[in-house]
Amino acid sequence: MEKTATRDLGNEIDGMKGWQLRFRLLKLEPGGVIGLHSHKDRPAVAYVLEGTLTEHVDGGATKEHPKEDAWSQGKETTHWAENKGKTPVVLAVGDILKP
């Protein structure tokens, strides 16, 4: 179900050459995992459309993100996530990155 749309920001905003705006719909099946990763140089926002995502932040904190929860990740965020539920998790995720 992954769907992705991107936009080159160099043509849109002065000083953003080489940067891209990306929007993704992601589906994480029960038992699925999004591996450990950092948001250094890749700020992001996320919104849960379906299910509950369990986020594990570097340092030991755990956060449940139920349906309709929205949050952001910045340069200090290193984390991984999993679907501990019995139904798929569907996320809408937007980020800015240098591909």
RAHUTA-V545666 format. One record per residue. N is the residue number from 1. RES is the residue in three letters. PSI is psi in whole degrees, 0 to 359 (none if undefined). Layout:
# RAHUTA-V545666
n & res & psi
N & RES & PSI
N & RES & PSI
This chain:
# RAHUTA-V545666
n & res & psi
1 & MET & 357
2 & GLU & 131
3 & LYS & 139
4 & THR & 138
5 & ALA & 139
6 & THR & 159
7 & ARG & 126
8 & ASP & 117
9 & LEU & 344
10 & GLY & 329
11 & ASN & 352
12 & GLU & 322
13 & ILE & 126
14 & ASP & 138
15 & GLY & 1
16 & MET & 18
17 & LYS & 132
18 & GLY & 353
19 & TRP & 152
20 & GLN & 140
21 & LEU & 130
22 & ARG & 138
23 & PHE & 131
24 & ARG & 145
25 & LEU & 125
26 & LEU & 140
27 & LYS & 125
28 & LEU & 112
29 & GLU & 160
30 & PRO & 133
31 & GLY & 352
32 & GLY & 154
33 & VAL & 139
34 & ILE & 117
35 & GLY & 164
36 & LEU & 129
37 & HIS & 163
38 & SER & 155
39 & HIS & 19
40 & LYS & 127
41 & ASP & 18
42 & ARG & 71
43 & PRO & 147
44 & ALA & 160
45 & VAL & 150
46 & ALA & 153
47 & TYR & 132
48 & VAL & 118
49 & LEU & 326
50 & GLU & 147
51 & GLY & 192
52 & THR & 125
53 & LEU & 135
54 & THR & 118
55 & GLU & 134
56 & HIS & 111
57 & VAL & 141
58 & ASP & 129
59 & GLY & 350
60 & GLY & 347
61 & ALA & 143
62 & THR & 138
63 & LYS & 132
64 & GLU & 132
65 & HIS & 97
66 & PRO & 173
67 & LYS & 136
68 & GLU & 9
69 & ASP & 142
70 & ALA & 144
71 & TRP & 171
72 & SER & 159
73 & GLN & 136
74 & GLY & 193
75 & LYS & 340
76 & GLU & 354
77 & THR & 122
78 & THR & 126
79 & HIS & 172
80 & TRP & 165
81 & ALA & 160
82 & GLU & 159
83 & ASN & 102
84 & LYS & 358
85 & GLY & 186
86 & LYS & 358
87 & THR & 159
88 & PRO & 151
89 & VAL & 130
90 & VAL & 125
91 & LEU & 144
92 & ALA & 123
93 & VAL & 132
94 & GLY & 139
95 & ASP & 165
96 & ILE & 129
97 & LEU & 165
98 & LYS & 105
99 & PRO & none
